[in-house]
Structures are given as structure tokens and as C-alpha cells.
């Protein structure tokens, strides 16, 4: 079992922050191996998304369906990993990587991995992701909008840093329920909510805070005051 690392230590492991879905841009699709290599070359950590294929393989992909990035109307979880790997991302030569492929490609880069549960069975998704991460030697954390994800990791992989993703739209009682029930160690908070009092309260209580998604200098200036780590893309890069 890997040694425990606090959430704030994990967030601080990437002083240049985390490149949102890798360092993507013209000719370099999001959540591609090329985007992850570019992030590493820039000295940044990597934020990425994971969904489960029809045959249970964790795939690095954001959307529930394949239309925007692959021009395919199918949902990702309806196709097996081999078929998904055969698709190309946009007009590039990049394909959808499995989580295992991504981990093998990035060495020991700091990672924030967001689990997208969708229609997947949460336990099966968490278990599949955990099996891959058991072999990863670099610093990482798992996180999700779904509070069942950090709760699963708290019980089954307590040494893994785990977080709760929040857009700031929940009512006070629901937000507090998620925080306590999920057993999350840090919160990844959307930029428009980062200055709210509850965020500083959680942070003062020892909970790590990451801020997403920083896209310009003004957002970076604000987030640097209120968060321990920044998730950025485009003009929000350091």
C-alpha cells in the first residue's frame, strides 16, 4: 500500500498548477497523450477525466458521448475499449487513451483525476481506476462531482487523496452534507464561487482547495488568493 500524502501536499506538488485536460490547443486535442506530454514539458501537473467503457476499462475522456470530439453519436459507455481506441480525436492523429496508457506515458507527473460516473456503476468505476492507480508512482488525487466516489476511496483506498468537485450552485445544507458524507479531503471549486465565505471556511478548517477552470490573468489573480492549487487552460496558464 502506498504511503499517505495529505491533500494539500498533493495540490502543492504542482507549483505551476494543473493543465485542464492536459495542455491542449490547435492540433492537440484535450485529454490526449499529446496534451499530457505538452503539460509535462511546461512543468505543470495534469487534470484529466475518466469514464468507464462498456467492457469496464477506464478511458480518459470528458464527455458522456463521442459527438463533439469524435463525430460519433454513441455514448462512450456503450462501446468497448478497443473500439474507443480506434477512434480519432478531431482531425488529429490522437486516439482516446485508456487510463493505464495515460499513466504509463506521464512518468511521475502530479495528477488530478476526475471520475465521471454518468450511467456507470460507481463501485465498478472506482475499483477499475484504483487498480490502475495502485501501480502509479507519482503524486495523484481522485475527485468527482459524485460524492459516492470520494466515499468509496475513503473506505477502500484511504491512502489515496480524494476530493469533491463543486460548481457552487448547491444549497448550504446539500453542500455541507456532501462534504461530510463524502469524506473528501479537498474541494475543487469552480472559479465564480471561489471567493465565497464557505470556501474560506473550509480552507481555514484544513481542507485543501483547488480552483477550476482558470482561463485568463484576472481569474488567476483571484484564484491565487483563495485556493491552494489552480486548474487552468489557455490564457490562464502561469
Secondary structure, 3 states (H helix, E strand, C coil): CCCCCCHHHHHHCCCCCEEECCCCECCECCCCHHHHHHHHHCCCEEEEEEEECCCCCEEECCCCECHHHHCCCCEHHHCCHHHHHHCECCCCCCECCEHHHHHHHCCCCCEEEEECCCCCCHHHHHHHHHHHHCCCCCCEEEEECCHHHHHHHHHHCCCCEEEEEECCCCCHHHHHHHHHHHCCCEEEEEHHHCCCHHHHHHHHCCCEEEEEEECCHHHHHHHHHHCCEEEECHHHCC
